[in-house]
């Protein structure tokens, strides 16, 4: 499971139809959202890039190949920007 991270208390995490910031918004996850089921991610840094690139090169690579994760949250399934997710637990 995931939980939301890095989203302002007055904002929400957009759930999108496809792994693209221009894709249709199909829902929202609150900034304190938890119990977000991980259905798989794509993009982001490879292990090699994470361990061998400098921080600035990592940031550049993430802009070229951002991480998107397919998730399920309270009956809604869609894609969210992976940079706003961190590993979490679910006690529901």
N, C-alpha and C positions, 0 to 999 in steps of 0.2 A: 504494500500500500504506500501511497504518497500522502503528503500534506503540503499545503500552500506555503511558500516562503517568498519574501521580498516584494509582497504586494501591499501597498499602503492601506491602512485601516479604513480609509474612505473610498477605496477602489475595489474592483473585482477582477478575477482571472477569467478571461473570455474562453469559452468552449466553442471550438470552430468545427465546421463540417469537414475540413481537410487540413493537412499540415502546412498551412500557408497563412501569413498574417492578413491577407486580403480575402480569405475564404469567408463564407457566410458564418456569422455568429449564431450559434444555436442554443446557447445557454451561458450561465455565469456560475462561478464558484466563489464563495465569499473569501476574504483575505485570511480567515482563520479556518478554512476548509480542511477537513481531515477525512479519513476513510475513503480516499480516492483510489479506486482500483486501477492498478497498472496493467494495461493491455499491450504494452510494448512501445518502445521508443525507436526513433531513427535519427540519424545525424549526430552532431556533436563530435567530440574528440575521440580518436581511437586511443587505446592504451599507450601506444607508441608516441602519439602526439602529446598526450598528457604528461608522460614521463620525460620526453626529450626536448620539447619546445619551450622557449622562454615564455613568461607570462604574456608579454606583448604579442608574440607569435600565436599563442593560444587564443587570445582575444580576436586576433585577425582571422584565424581559422574558424572560430565559432560564428563570426559574422558571415563567412562564406558558406558555412554548413551548420546552421543552427539546429539544436536538438528539439524535436517535437515528440510528444508522447500521446498515445491514444489511451484514453482513460474512460472510466465509468464512474459517474458521481450521481447518486440519488436518482437512478433510473435513466439518466442522460448519458449517451456515449458520444465522444467526439475527441478532438485534438486540442492540446494546450502547449504553449511554449515551455519546453523542458526547464528553462532557466528559473522558472517560478515554482518548481517542485523539488521536494527533498523527501528522502525516505521517511516513512512514518508508520505508526501502528494503527490498528482499528479495534476498538473495544465494543463496537455496537453489535 
